[in-house]
Amino acid sequence: MKRLAVLSLILISSLAVAQTPARVRGTITSLDGDVLSVKSREGRDLKIHLTSNVGVTTAKATTLEELKGKYVGVTAMNKGGKMTALEVHAIPPQAKPGHFPWDLQPDSTMTNANLDGIAQTSGGNEITLNYQGGSQKILVPPGTPIVAFDPGSRADLKPGEWIWTNARQEADGKIVSERLNVSKGGVKPPH
């Protein structure tokens, strides 16, 4: 019995190592079957293997008022002692709630929470974000990208469009995506 428990632990550990989260941001260069070629924002040429049922959403501009009461992600930086948004976007309700470091820019953060309040203030709008165990007030200056999403399809995966995906990198280095966001009409998903 003890041996079975040890083998189970080894199997679970190897599965965790075998699949690593991989956030990919970049410009589509081609789509060949289930392989999406992307030039990453760092300049690397990547091949993303799409699952057969990959979910695609297209970005569209929206407003804070349209997102009020909804679950959002806000990427921000501390500027002069005040959290200031770099972008605000609708996110799926299963996204991890909270306030944590993010990789958009050095020292950036992500807050996933309900957008419960909007107040006009000097320098823009101050939004109140509430999540289990905490809240954040973040300044949203004029011109900050505010994005929602519409259902899309593989037909939206065209060369020149920008994508963002929270993919997984397998032990063999293969990048696999089950869901991705793509730009449309000049509106980019979070980047």
VMD Tcl script that draws the C-alpha trace (Angstrom):
set ca {
  {0.00 0.00 0.00}
  {2.84 2.35 0.91}
  {4.50 1.63 -2.45}
  {1.28 2.53 -4.30}
  {1.08 5.85 -2.44}
  {4.71 6.65 -3.36}
  {4.10 5.76 -7.02}
  {0.97 7.95 -7.06}
  {2.93 10.87 -5.63}
  {5.67 10.43 -8.25}
  {3.08 10.31 -11.05}
  {1.30 13.45 -9.79}
  {4.65 15.27 -9.42}
  {5.76 14.32 -12.93}
  {2.46 15.53 -14.40}
  {2.88 18.88 -12.66}
  {6.40 19.21 -14.10}
  {5.27 18.01 -17.52}
  {2.88 20.92 -17.99}
  {3.99 24.47 -17.21}
  {1.79 27.53 -17.73}
  {3.01 29.71 -20.62}
  {1.53 33.15 -21.26}
  {2.03 33.98 -24.92}
  {1.56 37.44 -26.42}
  {2.41 38.21 -30.00}
  {1.48 38.66 -33.64}
  {0.14 35.82 -35.77}
  {2.39 34.98 -38.71}
  {0.43 31.96 -40.02}
  {-2.05 29.19 -39.25}
  {-1.39 25.73 -40.66}
  {-4.02 23.24 -39.51}
  {-3.78 23.15 -35.73}
  {-0.44 24.98 -35.55}
  {-0.52 28.74 -35.01}
  {2.79 30.49 -35.72}
  {3.35 33.61 -33.65}
  {6.12 36.21 -33.35}
  {6.19 36.81 -29.59}
  {6.48 40.31 -28.14}
  {10.05 39.30 -27.22}
  {10.76 38.57 -30.91}
  {10.76 34.77 -30.70}
  {9.12 32.61 -33.37}
  {6.71 30.26 -31.58}
  {4.49 27.38 -32.69}
  {1.30 27.06 -30.67}
  {-0.56 23.78 -31.03}
  {-4.31 24.41 -30.87}
  {-6.60 21.80 -29.37}
  {-9.33 20.57 -31.72}
  {-11.95 22.49 -29.72}
  {-9.88 25.64 -29.11}
  {-11.95 28.55 -27.82}
  {-11.39 31.83 -29.66}
  {-12.62 35.23 -28.53}
  {-12.19 38.56 -30.32}
  {-11.39 41.81 -28.54}
  {-13.72 44.78 -28.69}
  {-13.54 48.22 -27.08}
  {-15.91 48.82 -24.18}
  {-16.38 51.23 -21.27}
  {-16.05 51.02 -17.52}
  {-19.82 51.56 -17.24}
  {-20.44 48.50 -19.42}
  {-18.13 46.44 -17.18}
  {-19.58 47.69 -13.88}
  {-20.78 44.77 -11.77}
  {-18.82 42.28 -13.87}
  {-15.69 40.25 -13.23}
  {-12.63 42.03 -14.63}
  {-8.86 41.85 -14.75}
  {-6.93 45.09 -14.24}
  {-3.23 45.29 -14.98}
  {-1.71 48.18 -13.03}
  {1.48 49.81 -11.79}
  {2.14 51.77 -8.63}
  {2.73 55.34 -9.81}
  {3.45 57.88 -7.11}
  {1.82 55.75 -4.42}
  {-1.37 55.20 -6.47}
  {-2.28 52.01 -8.33}
  {-2.78 53.13 -11.94}
  {-4.33 50.91 -14.62}
  {-2.44 49.96 -17.77}
  {-5.46 48.06 -19.12}
  {-8.88 46.86 -17.97}
  {-10.52 43.79 -19.49}
  {-13.44 41.44 -18.97}
  {-12.33 37.98 -17.83}
  {-14.08 34.65 -17.38}
  {-15.49 34.00 -13.90}
  {-13.22 30.98 -13.39}
  {-10.08 33.19 -13.49}
  {-8.23 33.19 -10.18}
  {-9.45 36.09 -7.98}
  {-7.07 38.35 -6.09}
  {-4.21 40.80 -6.44}
  {-0.83 39.43 -7.51}
  {2.35 40.18 -9.50}
  {1.98 40.15 -13.30}
  {4.37 39.93 -16.23}
  {3.12 42.70 -18.54}
  {5.91 45.03 -17.37}
  {8.41 44.88 -14.52}
  {6.59 45.53 -11.21}
  {3.13 45.31 -12.79}
  {0.24 43.67 -10.95}
  {-3.02 41.98 -11.87}
  {-6.23 42.32 -9.91}
  {-9.02 39.88 -10.80}
  {-12.20 41.00 -9.08}
  {-15.72 42.36 -9.39}
  {-15.83 45.95 -10.61}
  {-18.16 47.33 -7.94}
  {-17.63 51.07 -8.14}
  {-16.62 53.90 -10.47}
  {-15.92 57.43 -9.24}
  {-14.75 60.44 -11.24}
  {-11.52 61.85 -9.88}
  {-8.74 64.12 -11.03}
  {-6.73 62.14 -13.55}
  {-9.56 59.84 -14.66}
  {-11.86 57.38 -12.94}
  {-11.15 55.50 -9.75}
  {-12.57 52.00 -9.77}
  {-13.25 49.81 -6.76}
  {-12.47 46.13 -7.20}
  {-13.66 43.58 -4.64}
  {-12.57 39.97 -4.36}
  {-12.77 37.42 -1.57}
  {-10.30 38.55 1.07}
  {-9.58 42.02 -0.26}
  {-10.23 45.03 -2.43}
  {-8.27 47.53 -4.50}
  {-8.89 51.07 -5.68}
  {-7.22 51.74 -9.03}
  {-7.01 54.93 -11.09}
  {-8.00 54.47 -14.75}
  {-6.57 57.43 -16.70}
  {-8.19 58.59 -19.97}
  {-6.98 56.51 -22.91}
  {-6.47 53.31 -20.88}
  {-7.49 50.31 -23.03}
  {-10.81 48.90 -21.78}
  {-11.63 45.63 -23.53}
  {-14.40 43.03 -23.59}
  {-14.69 39.97 -25.81}
  {-17.04 38.45 -28.35}
  {-17.11 34.80 -29.40}
  {-14.77 34.20 -32.31}
  {-13.57 31.30 -34.44}
  {-10.47 29.98 -36.14}
  {-11.35 32.27 -39.06}
  {-10.31 35.20 -36.83}
  {-6.75 33.83 -36.52}
  {-5.29 35.85 -39.40}
  {-1.69 36.92 -40.00}
  {-1.02 40.32 -38.48}
  {-3.55 39.94 -35.66}
  {-2.35 40.06 -32.03}
  {-3.05 37.14 -29.68}
  {-2.86 36.46 -25.97}
  {-3.16 32.99 -24.53}
  {-2.54 31.32 -21.21}
  {-1.23 28.13 -22.78}
  {0.71 25.25 -21.30}
  {4.20 24.12 -22.18}
  {4.59 20.38 -22.11}
  {7.73 18.49 -21.03}
  {8.82 18.13 -24.66}
  {8.63 21.94 -25.14}
  {5.40 21.84 -27.16}
  {3.11 24.84 -26.44}
  {-0.58 23.90 -26.36}
  {-3.53 26.29 -26.20}
  {-7.15 25.46 -25.42}
  {-8.31 29.10 -25.49}
  {-6.98 32.33 -26.92}
  {-7.94 35.95 -27.41}
  {-7.30 37.72 -30.71}
  {-7.40 41.34 -31.86}
  {-10.16 42.58 -34.13}
  {-10.68 45.94 -35.80}
  {-7.49 47.28 -34.20}
  {-8.58 46.43 -30.64}
  {-6.00 44.21 -28.91}
  {-6.63 41.72 -26.13}
  {-4.61 42.25 -22.94}
  {-0.95 42.39 -23.72}
}
mol new
graphics top color blue
foreach p $ca { graphics top sphere $p radius 0.5 }
foreach p [lrange $ca 0 end-1] q [lrange $ca 1 end] { graphics top cylinder $p $q radius 0.2 }
display resetview
